[in-house]
Amino acid sequence: MSVFPRPLDAVAFDLDGVLTDTARAHYRAWKRLADSLAIPFDEAANEALKGVDRMGSLALILGDRPGYDDARRADLAARKNDWYLEEIAHFGPADLFPGAREAVEECRAAGLKVALASASRNAPLLLARMEIDALFDVVVDPASVAAGKPAPDIFLAAAAAVGAAPARTLGVEDSQAGIVAIHAAGMPALGVGEPTALPDADHVIATIAEFRIADYLA
């Protein structure tokens, strides 16, 4: 039985936590940066960064500590990114979650446009390394939107890029910030993860392996 059947023209997937797991790589890179600055940072603090873009994550780590002007923040963000790139240097198709490729292929087979709406500027690199880049009609660059999640900008840009109305675009996310962004864009929201962590999602599946596009189509 369909979960919330409606007419859909497109699906906008998040990347980290939905199609693959780069969370540990991000955590190790942020932890390395925080340690270099003598700023306390652990896995609990890392939870607040989920779904947040690079500069937003850095702002959360630095808090209201003085002495971090724009130039220094840019340098720190670049340093973190270099360490993150070291972490993902050996990513490949085997790093896709089970069912991830099939989920995207299923959407395409249903005649839907497929977009990636990720806060990661390294998303195109990861898609290429995992050999699924050709499955996406568009990858939205987070640098091209005014505000990151939980603002709706990246999902609105994804829908516009594939020529779909937001109300006819399904957003798929694993973070509460992402679910908020999807709803702010006027889209239905599918959460991937624990229902208690995604209370505002219209529906939640445990993993992308449970995704069946037929459940969300009228």
Secondary structure, 3 states (H helix, E strand, C coil): CCCCCECCCEEEECCECCCECCHHHHHHHHHHHHHHCCCCCCHHHHHCCCCCCHHHHHHHHHCCCCCCCHHHHHHHHHHHHHHHHHHCCCCCHHHECCCHHHHHHHHHHCCCEEEECCCCCCHHHHHHHCCCHHHCCEECCHHHCCCCCCCCHHHHHHHHHCCCCHHHEEEEECCHHHHHHHHHCCCCEEEECCHHHCCCCCEEECCHHHCCHHHHEC
